[in-house]
Amino acid sequence: MQRVLIKLNIGIFYAVLAYGTWGLIPLYWKLFEALPEMEIICHRMIWSSLLLLVVSAMQQQLTEVKRLWRSPKTLAILLATAGLTSLNGGIYIYGVNSDRVLEASLGYFINPLFSIFLGFVFLREKLNIGQWIAVILVMIGVGYLIWEQGQIPWIAIGLALSFGLYGLVRKLSTIQPIPGLAVESLLIAPIALALVMHWAKTGSGNFGLSLPLTFLLFSCGLVAPLPLLWFNLAVKRINLSTLGFLQYIEPTIQLILAVFLYQEPFTRTHLISFSLIWIALAIYSSNSLISLNPNQKC
């Protein structure tokens, strides 16, 4: 029993570490405010691929990385997921650096329920009445925001769509997390490296211009994959319902940063829209807790 509790506590620690880092990451991306999003994404891919190769070697998973490279079907899947993560990262960085952190947080509030909807559409997973109510409330909340503001919150929808589809594609595959992440990065890294070299040749790049900026670009390789590694460590130690509750740490922190630190407007329209989504999330979380098998072990 004591071992189970220790394992659970360690799992919760890794989950809080991952979601807390993702929640605070706007503070980091704001440091790149003057840089093009494409250049940031390229450096993120280059340095992430090197780090993930090192982690794969430390975990003795380089053989699995090589096996993935020999499978055209697997490479096609990972190329798709690499494109989705690059798109997600680009949208998020753009959202942060265009002073739309609030809208980005909305994307991660609706993402869990969007994933449920994707499961219903593509995996034929059955939804109970509580899940249907939650999904419909989110649709009403987003629809109300669009109606009142007269524009589509494309950053929020883009983040939910890209990350939701990423999770769907990964769920349909049997690829292990760390080798899969390594190959994803390696597939995009040559393109990213070619672009960085082109920018360096034409003098339009920022790498090497100053030591602080160069260090920031290099650190993209640490900031991007580390929370994913912590997330995977958490998944192995705690059940999914606990993980589901903890995932709202991320958008909650982002919401607080947007309103109180970056002074982004939180209007009556936002309050009504977010309230509908929060009610949906409360229904979803309560439904997950009730549905949890009491005999399930951590």
Summary of the structure (lengths in Angstrom):
residues: 298
radius of gyration: 19.8
end to end distance: 10.7
largest distance: 62.1
contacts: 935
relative contact order: 0.19
helix: 82%
strand: 0%
